[in-house]
Amino acid sequence: MNINIRALAAKCTYAVIDQGRSLADELPKQQDRLEGKDKGLLQEICYGVLRYLPELENDVRGLMKKPLTGKQRVFHFLILVGVYQIKYTRIPDHAAVSETVAATNQLKNKHLKGLINGVLRNFQRNAESANNEQTNKKPLADAIKYNHPGWFIKKIQAAYPEHWQTILLANQEKPPMWLRVNQQHHQIDEYKKLLDDAQIEYSYIEPLSGAIALSNAVDVNKLPGFQEGWVSIQDGAAQQAARLLDAQEGDVVLDCCAAPGGKTCHILEFTPNLNSVTAIDIEESRLVRVKENLQRLNLNADVITGDAAKPETWWNNQLFDRILLDAPCSGTGVIRRHPDIKWLRKASDIDNLKVLQQQILKNIWSLLKPGGTLLYATCSILPEENSEQIRDFIAKQEDAQLISLQEDDTNIGWQLLPHPKMQNNPSMDGFYYAKLRKQEQQIK
Ligand SMILES: C[S@@+](CC[C@H](N)C(=O)[O-])C[C@H]1O[C@@H](n2cnc3c(N)ncnc32)[C@H](O)[C@@H]1O
């Protein structure tokens, strides 16, 4: 039997929304059942439904006499899958509808065929007549108009009163694929030439880090020297970490919360001849990826499973010259890459994360040499995890001194915000960096 992609998309989105599972766990399981381009189509549909969830829910409200509940909930998601295809993909409507209706066979409920067909046809009809009518429609609530949860919109409005709409719109975009060139092997210009030879188009080189944004995503195996470790995939914002950490030859370096190891590897590429790099993460399973990345890039680090909030359980008493603390965070800067974050995160998670970040920061600080530096990083755009966290830390920690990361720096740290794509300047992820120096002597 042919595997129906729409059935798999309904299962994935149901698992995320109704069962609270992560898309990063669910999608690969279903993709493994497909070949080639079908994997991409499944991804596109799942991402799309999660990006536009409130709007799609609003579209189907009123099209059914009774909502689908209990064991039939997966068919509710199948309807959203159908509506998403009609609204946002180039798949011809008749094919989108017939494939979606056919998914009922695979989902083992042929009785619902008529209902799914009827709802999708009704949606099509309503959409066509709405296009033809010049009626004054009721304005949509912000949660539907911007496709984000209300609590999150409020937080972003409060933090960025002038930019909140831009940020929410940027979160709805498909992010570019960014390359990190291993400058141990090639300078940026040399690698650009290799991309030209391979006819892989790039749109932008980020000036501070040399990160290269591709015009279109490609299979990593088509990138010149990927298997040989000449290049890695990493967003332009994450590529700022190694430069800002600025480890020097002979330094003893700690990378806290290191998995999957993108920044660990970049630190090692950026400064050869470090004394050592220790990469710790609480999740043993995620450290497998760190080891794979180190191996592909032919780099070495001490990889340890450990809780950054409890260094006494894994630390060997050697102080560090440089520490990167890429703290566990809300991930609200990377929503365009992980649209499930919008629905899996709850407002109450932010308070718990703030406490965890505070604990890790305080306990890791004692592992830093006097005169050493700690770079605090998150992929969050919420001030409470970022500038407010660092403001509170330096107020309590007398030997912590904030180092400016930009000229005319009046803010605490550097907050990068996602913006919608502008001509050939693609947006980087939302990210936060703050650099702290440990003073040699405590100020009395
Ligand atoms: C943002 S990710 C790190 C990304 C990584 N630095 C990179 O560049 O590839 C945060 C990591 O923190 C880890 N983590 C969460 N709580 C932790 C804790 N208490 N101690 C150590 N690691 C923790 C998670 O397992 C996750 O891998």
The ligand as an SDF file (V2000), in Angstrom:
LIG
                    3D

 27 29  0  0  0  0  0  0  0  0999 V2000
   20.1950   25.6730   23.3810 C   0  0  0  0  0  0  0  0  0  0  0  0
   20.6080   24.0160   23.5700 S   0  0  0  0  0  0  0  0  0  0  0  0
   22.3460   24.0970   23.3610 C   0  0  0  0  0  0  0  0  0  0  0  0
   22.8070   24.2260   21.9180 C   0  0  0  0  0  0  0  0  0  0  0  0
   24.3060   24.0150   21.7800 C   0  0  0  0  0  0  0  0  0  0  0  0
   25.0550   24.9010   22.6190 N   0  0  0  0  0  0  0  0  0  0  0  0
   24.7810   24.1730   20.3390 C   0  0  0  0  0  0  0  0  0  0  0  0
   25.2580   25.2300   19.9610 O   0  0  0  0  0  0  0  0  0  0  0  0
   24.6630   23.1940   19.5840 O   0  0  0  0  0  0  0  0  0  0  0  0
   20.4560   23.8380   25.3130 C   0  0  0  0  0  0  0  0  0  0  0  0
   20.9820   22.5290   25.8680 C   0  0  0  0  0  0  0  0  0  0  0  0
   20.9240   22.6280   27.2860 O   0  0  0  0  0  0  0  0  0  0  0  0
   20.8250   21.3230   27.8000 C   0  0  0  0  0  0  0  0  0  0  0  0
   20.4700   21.4500   29.2350 N   0  0  0  0  0  0  0  0  0  0  0  0
   19.2790   21.7740   29.7760 C   0  0  0  0  0  0  0  0  0  0  0  0
   19.3770   21.8310   31.1140 N   0  0  0  0  0  0  0  0  0  0  0  0
   20.6620   21.5730   31.4290 C   0  0  0  0  0  0  0  0  0  0  0  0
   21.3890   21.4820   32.6490 C   0  0  0  0  0  0  0  0  0  0  0  0
   20.8030   21.6720   33.8190 N   0  0  0  0  0  0  0  0  0  0  0  0
   22.7030   21.1670   32.5810 N   0  0  0  0  0  0  0  0  0  0  0  0
   23.3080   20.9300   31.3960 C   0  0  0  0  0  0  0  0  0  0  0  0
   22.6660   20.9950   30.2150 N   0  0  0  0  0  0  0  0  0  0  0  0
   21.3660   21.3060   30.2330 C   0  0  0  0  0  0  0  0  0  0  0  0
   19.7860   20.6740   26.9030 C   0  0  0  0  0  0  0  0  0  0  0  0
   19.8840   19.2690   26.9560 O   0  0  0  0  0  0  0  0  0  0  0  0
   20.1850   21.2730   25.5370 C   0  0  0  0  0  0  0  0  0  0  0  0
   21.0150   20.3680   24.8460 O   0  0  0  0  0  0  0  0  0  0  0  0
  1  2  1  0
  2  3  1  0
  2 10  1  0
  3  4  1  0
  4  5  1  0
  5  6  1  0
  5  7  1  0
  7  8  2  0
  7  9  1  0
 10 11  1  0
 11 12  1  0
 11 26  1  0
 12 13  1  0
 13 14  1  0
 13 24  1  0
 14 15  1  0
 14 23  1  0
 15 16  2  0
 16 17  1  0
 17 18  1  0
 17 23  2  0
 18 19  1  0
 18 20  2  0
 20 21  1  0
 21 22  2  0
 22 23  1  0
 24 25  1  0
 24 26  1  0
 26 27  1  0
M  CHG  2   2   1   9  -1
M  END
$$$$
